[in-house]
Amino acid sequence: MNLDLEKYILDHIDKEDEILRELDRYTHLHVLRPRMLSGHIQGSLLKMICRMIKPKNVLEIGTFTGYSAISMLKGMEQDGHIHTIELNDELEQLILSFFKKAKVENQITLHIGNALNIIPKLKTNFDLIFIDGDKRQYPEYYKAVFPLLNKGGYIVADNILWAGKVAQPNMPDDAYTKGIMDFNYLVRNDSRVEKTILPIRDGLLLIRKK
């Protein structure tokens, strides 16, 4: 996104929560690959989606440092709950510390490990599922979570445009691009859902279970 346009957007939406601003700064100073953080524009959209659909139970695949989870909870009711899964155990204490700072620790269950091993053990159905984990495993995530998604529930998948690589004429030469393209194809041809794409940041695929 053009930097001037991004600044214009940031100047015309709600201000970033202080804890989220602190988390953003800490992530960029101390954590590898800080660009994986959702950021204020996407975080505000996730918050608004939660305001709109009022989910009671949310599943997130790919916590990273917790920005998106906190953003979603800011848009949920007091009885709402998020299960969030992060593969990198080195981030666990950082994530939990910011959940506590944001005063949302009682509304979030953090799972550390491989999402494909954890998902089958969850005993909850979900109104909203946010997929932002290993891009190579997006098709497997979709197949694993779909039975847990309530009728009329939503899946939001991040990075589905993958810096434009999905639209290149040649076949992808890396597993990450292939995973995203296979996922997009899988959803496109799934008659059980409605879907649309928002070209925000690296692309969000919005999916509604019929």
Buried (B, 14 or more C-beta within 10 A) or exposed (E): EEEEEBEEBBEEEEEBBEBBEBBBEBBEEEBEEBEBBBBBBBBBBBBBBBEEBEBBBBBBBBBBBBBBBBBBBBBBEEEBBBBBBBBBEEBEEBBBBBBEBBEBBEBBEBBBEEBBEBBEEBEEBBBBBBBBBBBBBBBBBBEBBBEBBBEEBBBBBBBBBBEEBBEEEEEBEEEBBBBBBBBBEEBEEBEEBEBEBBEBBBBBBBBBBE
